[in-house]
Amino acid sequence: MAETKLPPHPQLPLPPAEKLNPHFILGEIRDYIRDFADLFPFVDLDILFDQTTAVRRKNVDAEVQIRQFLNAFKKTDTFKDAFKQLDSDIQHKVSAFGDGHSAASVTKKSGFSLPASPATQHHFRLLDLFDSLFHHHDEHKGEQPHETAKDTRKPPVIYEDQDQKQVMKGYSDVEFENWGESVKNTPKYTFVPTKTLGLQNLVKYAKANNFRVRCAGYRHSWSDTFSADNEILVSLLSLKEVQTIPNPLAIEATHEDHGNELMSIDILPKPSFSTSGKDCLRVGAAVTNEAFRRWAIKNKKTALPMDVILVEVTVGGVNGPICHGAGRSHKTINDQVVAIEYVDANGVLQTITDQKQLKAAAGCFGLLGIVTHITFELEPMTYAVLKPKKPPISLAIPPLDMKDVPLALYKNWTEKDIAAAKADFENRATNDYYSEWFWYTYQSTAWVNSWNTVEDPSGAKDFPDEAGVFLQWLQTWIGGWISQTYFFQHIPGHWQAQFLAILGMAVLPPTVFDSKDIEIKTYLPDGLHFFRGIQNTRVRDMEFEIPLPPSPSDPTKPDLSIVQRAWWDVIQLVYREAKDGRSPMRLTMELRIMGGSDMLMAPQHGNDLGTASIEVLTMPNAVPEQWEAFKQEVADIWMGYEVNGARLNARPHWAKEWMSLKKDGEPIQEWFKKEAYRDQIPAFKAQLGEIGKAQGWSLGELQKRFSNGLWDDIVYS
């Protein structure tokens, strides 16, 4: 029976929302999963039956759970297609693990290095395919590629060197799609530069021919911040670079084999523009977080104090939309910037080190020009002491009132229990170096990842180790294709959520049920990038930055009740949706506490007491109209909070999903201009204007060269 020929699937009774917790859902799966046998003969439902039974009894560990998912679906076409895309070494490791070998044993001989995500490899293989077809065509014609720009199928010749011998790799009319599949267009030309001079020549060509230029790295933004039809896209990466394991020494600017100026790292000992007299790090915009992480651990001297979790992202990609880490003492990553080097609208290489100007230039969405290098102020290497735990949901972030807890998650905790949990939460949120909370949909436990650092390196180890990285990669690789299986698309949404929770919580330490009080000491960059491979699983993601208001009893301290409210408002909404049989949020809610920001266009700007950075995620196969409605309702809740009659200025993360949202019946962009960024947008434009006066360009020239439709509307209208 072909996997594509499906009989009608069983109609299950609508589950009561007041019972939707792991115990009930796992029991329901056990009761009904074998009814799907005729529908999905390629899925081993007996394995899934055994898995749900074991999880319900809490007697399995991470390797067992992941292996069960692997073996349950290995006969499906979806698995086979995904498996074919792996290189032979990883195929061997996956097969050996599926056959019962431990993660430690399959990685012992040859180790394990994180490969590029399937979505990334697919995108850059398309560029490579166009390149090979183009070269094949020219060979038959007896011509050289890029010989002339008169043939509009060919990109213009852009030289990257003074001697005009090195031509920048370029492509014509190659379709672009971002990682989140929310943006699709066809730039006229796509270029992959390796030299600053090449970028200067490219901008001069764009100016002479009236093209706009925008950049992309791994394409992880959901909002439409990229290039557009018939314009120029600069890709900071090529297939070769995304498939090459970063050499932590080769990216140093002084390395003899260093060939890509945009992938360089250079230590600047106490430069004059350092705000605190510290060493700084000049980093090429195309350097990846994974390369940066490897470099920092290899050198063991310095590190960025905060970063995003993701390693499959470029430094330029983190800087552009103003990204952040966690910890109330930490502002955005952009706030660590002390110098920006960029190619301006005239094709001139410029540098900005003035602190006032950097408030616009260091967080400008690519509107200033093409950023080539970013200089960060560093901190000495410290060591993260991780103490992750999986407490009951009501004790992770306690509700303001136990009546806020849905009946499915309710436990009769004492007032003493709740008071102790509240004190613990407030201490972590207020004081810890890094503070983060996860809740997987319908789960009765949360994951708390809150920790501090020490200067003593003794006992520090790589985290995750190679076996752990393999498990994390395998878990997210499975998550990337499992939602595409016919089985997953036909089971109820709350079943999907439960299977994803099993898969997700499996690799988050402690990884064995009922393990408690574990401690992991690792290098700070490993603590920040604790979860590798998350880029393998495509998701839908909306994030807001909610200001922490002052405490009524002490205005110098934050009132964290707004965080409790934002957290539990979403959980309550999830269960209200469930009453009508809807499960729009099928993955997780994540909360990070962080500081404010001096960047003029940061959504954390003005949050002097800190920010609750909170996001909701689901899978791409979630019913689109359900997700859109849920997303809007969550946004309405978070944007509607008031303190003492004044509305808190909660704003979405620029890189996440927000473009379809409305505020007071209008597109949210109108609210940005009228209220949310009413003072910041004019200040941002004025600061760019001041930079232009000093460096020889105008705002009009910036808009013509580096904007797109989105930024025309928000910044220039």
PyMOL commands that set and color helices and strands:
alter all, ss='L'
color gray80, all
select helices_A, chain A and resi 17-19+22-36+45-57+62-73+77-84+88-98+103-108+118-141+196-209+239-243+261-263+289-299+315-319+333-336+355-361+393-396+402-404+407-409+415-431+466-482+486-490+493-506+524-528+534-536+561-579+624-639+668-676+680-695+699-706+709-716
alter helices_A, ss='H'
color red, helices_A
select strands_A, chain A and resi 169-172+176-177+184-185+189-192+213-216+232-235+265-268+280-284+302-303+337-343+349-352+370-377+379-380+383-386+436-440+447-448+452-454+520-523+540-547+588-594+611-618+642-643+646-647+651-652+662-663+666-667
alter strands_A, ss='S'
color yellow, strands_A
deselect
rebuild
show_as cartoon
